Amino acid sequence: MIEGKLMIKGKMPKQCVYDNACKLDKFCMKRSDLSDETGIFKQIMFIVDRLHIKGHIGIDCKKYNHPINFPNLQGVVTVMCEVINSWASGFCHNTKHMNAIRFNFFYSLFFLNIIKLNLKEK
């Protein structure tokens, strides 16, 4: 059940970037031995995004969850979810009056335009 929800193109993600990843990591590891299903968390590296790492002072957090420790994330905008959420919240007034179909259509176009903007920048 958990694995099916986390899979991307049939594969489990190797890394998860999250603002409170150090605590999520500990939470998941404590439960990873409960069953085969929860054991999948041992395969995932939990990384704190660059925006939130400044407030993390724990030794384990800096050692295991700091984005600097992951060379494949150099140059990756780990705060993109924060940026998109901030941008999308500007449409809150417009979307709260939409039915589910219009809401889904609006945000489909919204994210499609974000992708197009990112491709133009490259």
Backbone as numpy.savetxt, mean C-alpha at the origin, in Angstrom:
# Nx Ny Nz CAx CAy CAz Cx Cy Cz
-8.29 -18.20 1.62 -9.11 -17.00 1.62 -8.25 -15.74 1.62
-7.32 -15.63 2.58 -6.45 -14.46 2.66 -5.59 -14.37 1.41
-5.01 -15.52 1.03 -4.11 -15.54 -0.12 -4.79 -15.06 -1.38
-6.02 -15.49 -1.61 -6.76 -15.07 -2.79 -6.99 -13.57 -2.85
-7.18 -12.95 -1.71 -7.43 -11.50 -1.65 -6.15 -10.70 -1.84
-5.01 -11.27 -1.48 -3.75 -10.55 -1.58 -3.02 -10.77 -2.89
-3.44 -11.75 -3.65 -2.70 -12.10 -4.87 -2.89 -11.05 -5.96
-1.79 -10.79 -6.67 -1.80 -9.89 -7.80 -1.30 -10.67 -9.00
-2.16 -10.82 -10.00 -1.85 -11.63 -11.19 -1.40 -13.04 -10.80
-2.07 -13.61 -9.81 -1.78 -14.98 -9.40 -0.58 -15.14 -8.50
0.05 -14.06 -8.10 1.24 -14.14 -7.26 1.06 -13.31 -6.00
1.67 -13.77 -4.93 1.66 -13.01 -3.69 2.66 -11.86 -3.80
2.34 -10.70 -3.26 3.32 -9.61 -3.27 4.50 -9.95 -2.36
5.68 -9.52 -2.73 6.87 -9.77 -1.91 7.06 -8.66 -0.88
6.48 -7.49 -1.18 6.63 -6.34 -0.29 5.30 -5.63 -0.14
5.13 -5.04 1.05 3.93 -4.26 1.34 4.38 -2.95 1.96
4.08 -1.82 1.32 4.44 -0.50 1.84 3.21 0.07 2.52
3.39 0.44 3.79 2.26 0.88 4.62 2.79 1.86 5.66
1.98 2.84 6.05 2.47 3.87 6.96 2.83 3.34 8.35
2.21 2.27 8.79 2.51 1.69 10.10 2.96 0.24 9.94
3.82 0.00 8.96 4.22 -1.35 8.59 4.95 -2.10 9.69
5.68 -1.39 10.54 6.41 -2.09 11.59 5.44 -2.80 12.55
4.34 -2.14 12.89 3.36 -2.77 13.78 2.55 -3.83 13.03
2.25 -3.58 11.76 1.56 -4.58 10.95 2.42 -5.84 10.82
3.71 -5.66 10.64 4.66 -6.77 10.54 4.60 -7.63 11.81
4.70 -7.00 12.96 4.65 -7.73 14.24 3.31 -8.44 14.41
2.23 -7.75 14.07 0.88 -8.33 14.18 0.77 -9.59 13.32
1.23 -9.50 12.07 1.13 -10.63 11.15 2.05 -11.78 11.56
3.25 -11.46 12.01 4.19 -12.52 12.39 3.72 -13.28 13.63
3.07 -12.60 14.55 2.53 -13.28 15.73 1.48 -14.31 15.33
0.79 -14.05 14.24 -0.29 -14.92 13.82 0.11 -15.86 12.67
1.32 -15.75 12.20 1.73 -16.51 11.02 1.80 -18.02 11.26
1.92 -18.44 12.50 1.99 -19.88 12.79 0.64 -20.49 13.15
-0.42 -19.69 13.11 -1.74 -20.20 13.50 -2.30 -21.21 12.50
-2.01 -21.00 11.22 -2.52 -21.91 10.18 -1.67 -21.77 8.93
-1.91 -22.65 7.97 -1.21 -22.55 6.69 -1.57 -21.24 5.99
-2.83 -20.83 6.16 -3.30 -19.62 5.50 -2.58 -18.38 6.03
-2.42 -18.28 7.33 -1.75 -17.10 7.89 -0.23 -17.19 7.73
0.28 -18.35 7.42 1.72 -18.53 7.21 2.26 -17.77 6.00
1.37 -17.34 5.11 1.82 -16.60 3.92 2.45 -15.27 4.28
2.15 -14.74 5.48 2.72 -13.45 5.88 4.23 -13.51 6.06
4.78 -14.71 6.27 6.23 -14.85 6.41 6.95 -14.51 5.11
6.24 -14.58 4.00 6.83 -14.32 2.68 6.84 -12.84 2.31
6.14 -12.01 3.08 5.97 -10.60 2.72 6.86 -9.71 3.60
7.59 -8.80 2.97 8.37 -7.79 3.70 7.49 -6.56 3.87
7.34 -6.10 5.09 6.52 -4.92 5.39 7.44 -3.71 5.53
7.15 -2.66 4.77 8.03 -1.48 4.69 7.22 -0.23 4.99
7.78 0.64 5.83 7.13 1.91 6.16 7.40 2.88 5.01
6.38 3.64 4.59 6.60 4.59 3.50 7.45 5.77 3.98
8.05 6.45 3.02 9.02 7.52 3.33 8.42 8.69 4.10
7.16 8.95 3.90 6.51 10.06 4.60 6.40 9.78 6.10
6.10 8.55 6.45 5.85 8.21 7.85 7.08 7.69 8.60
8.15 7.35 7.91 9.32 6.75 8.57 9.97 7.73 9.54
9.83 9.02 9.30 10.46 10.02 10.17 9.98 9.92 11.61
8.72 9.54 11.80 8.16 9.44 13.14 8.41 8.10 13.82
9.04 7.18 13.12 9.29 5.85 13.68 10.65 5.82 14.34
10.68 5.54 15.63 11.95 5.58 16.37 12.39 4.21 16.86
11.57 3.19 16.67 11.93 1.85 17.14 13.12 1.28 16.41
13.96 0.56 17.14 15.16 -0.05 16.55 14.78 -1.07 15.49
13.81 -1.93 15.80 13.37 -2.94 14.83 12.79 -2.30 13.58
12.07 -1.21 13.77 11.47 -0.51 12.63 12.55 -0.01 11.67
13.55 0.65 12.22 14.64 1.18 11.38 15.44 0.05 10.74
15.58 -1.06 11.46 16.40 -2.17 10.98 15.69 -3.01 9.91
14.41 -3.29 10.12 13.70 -4.22 9.24 12.70 -3.57 8.29
12.18 -2.39 8.63 11.07 -1.83 7.87 11.38 -0.51 7.17
12.60 -0.03 7.24 12.98 1.25 6.64 13.13 1.09 5.12
12.55 1.98 4.33 12.63 1.84 2.86 14.06 1.92 2.31
14.97 2.53 3.05 16.37 2.60 2.59 16.99 1.20 2.50
16.49 0.27 3.28 17.03 -1.10 3.31 16.59 -1.94 2.10
15.81 -1.36 1.22 15.28 -2.09 0.07 15.69 -1.38 -1.22
16.81 -1.81 -1.81 17.33 -1.14 -3.01 16.33 -1.07 -4.17
15.44 -2.06 -4.28 14.48 -2.05 -5.38 13.42 -0.94 -5.22
13.37 -0.30 -4.05 12.41 0.79 -3.85 13.03 2.16 -4.05
14.32 2.21 -4.34 14.96 3.50 -4.59 14.34 4.10 -5.85
13.90 5.33 -5.74 13.26 6.00 -6.88 11.76 5.75 -6.97
11.23 4.88 -6.12 9.79 4.60 -6.11 9.12 5.57 -5.14
8.02 6.15 -5.58 7.28 7.09 -4.73 6.40 6.26 -3.80
6.91 6.01 -2.59 6.17 5.15 -1.65 4.97 5.85 -1.03
4.86 7.13 -1.22 3.73 7.88 -0.64 2.63 8.14 -1.67
2.65 7.41 -2.79 1.67 7.65 -3.85 0.23 7.49 -3.36
-0.02 6.54 -2.47 -1.38 6.38 -1.94 -1.81 7.62 -1.18
-0.89 8.22 -0.44 -1.21 9.45 0.30 -1.53 10.58 -0.68
-0.77 10.67 -1.75 -0.97 11.72 -2.75 -2.32 11.54 -3.44
-2.62 10.33 -3.85 -3.88 10.06 -4.54 -5.06 10.28 -3.60
-4.92 9.84 -2.35 -6.00 10.04 -1.38 -6.27 11.52 -1.15
-5.21 12.30 -1.06 -5.36 13.74 -0.87 -6.07 14.37 -2.08
-5.67 13.95 -3.26 -6.26 14.47 -4.49 -7.73 14.04 -4.60
-8.00 12.77 -4.31 -9.37 12.24 -4.44 -10.32 12.87 -3.43
-9.81 13.24 -2.26 -10.69 13.83 -1.25 -11.27 15.17 -1.71
-10.65 15.79 -2.70 -11.18 17.02 -3.27 -12.48 16.81 -4.03
-12.78 15.57 -4.40 -14.00 15.24 -5.13 -15.10 14.71 -4.20
-14.85 14.71 -2.91 -15.78 14.13 -1.94 -17.18 14.74 -2.06
-17.27 16.06 -2.18 -18.57 16.72 -2.27 -19.34 16.25 -3.50
-18.65 16.09 -4.62 -19.31 15.67 -5.87 -19.77 14.22 -5.81
-18.94 13.36 -5.24 -19.23 11.93 -5.31 -20.22 11.45 -4.26
-20.43 12.20 -3.19 -21.32 11.70 -2.14 -22.77 11.63 -2.58
-23.12 12.30 -3.66 -24.49 12.28 -4.16 -24.68 11.28 -5.31
-23.64 10.56 -5.67 -23.72 9.62 -6.80 -24.20 8.25 -6.33
-24.90 7.55 -7.24 -25.22 6.16 -6.95 -23.96 5.32 -7.21
-24.00 4.04 -6.89 -22.82 3.18 -6.98 -22.26 3.08 -8.40
-23.14 3.02 -9.39 -22.69 2.88 -10.78 -21.95 4.13 -11.23
-22.50 5.30 -10.96 -21.84 6.55 -11.35 -20.54 6.76 -10.56
-20.57 6.40 -9.28 -19.37 6.51 -8.45 -18.23 5.66 -9.02
-18.53 4.40 -9.34 -17.51 3.51 -9.90 -17.02 4.01 -11.26
-17.92 4.52 -12.08 -17.54 5.07 -13.38 -16.64 6.29 -13.19
-17.02 7.19 -12.29 -16.23 8.39 -12.03 -14.81 8.04 -11.60
-14.69 7.14 -10.61 -13.36 6.79 -10.13 -12.57 5.94 -11.10
-13.23 5.20 -11.97 -12.52 4.49 -13.04 -11.84 5.50 -13.96
-12.58 6.54 -14.34 -12.00 7.60 -15.16 -10.93 8.37 -14.41
-11.16 8.60 -13.14 -10.20 9.31 -12.28 -8.85 8.59 -12.27
-8.88 7.28 -12.00 -7.62 6.53 -11.94 -7.00 6.34 -13.32
-7.81 6.22 -14.34 -7.28 6.13 -15.70 -6.51 7.40 -16.06
-7.04 8.56 -15.67 -6.34 9.82 -15.93 -5.07 9.95 -15.11
-5.05 9.42 -13.90 -3.82 9.42 -13.10 -2.75 8.60 -13.80
-3.14 7.45 -14.33 -2.18 6.59 -15.04 -1.66 7.31 -16.27
-2.55 7.96 -17.04 -2.12 8.69 -18.23 -1.17 9.82 -17.88
-1.44 10.55 -16.79 -0.55 11.63 -16.35 0.82 11.09 -15.98
0.86 9.97 -15.29 2.14 9.37 -14.91 2.93 8.90 -16.12
2.24 8.37 -17.13 2.94 7.92 -18.33 3.51 9.10 -19.12
2.80 10.22 -19.12 3.29 11.42 -19.83 4.56 11.96 -19.16
4.63 11.85 -17.83 5.79 12.37 -17.10 7.04 11.55 -17.38
6.87 10.29 -17.77 8.03 9.42 -18.05 8.43 9.58 -19.45
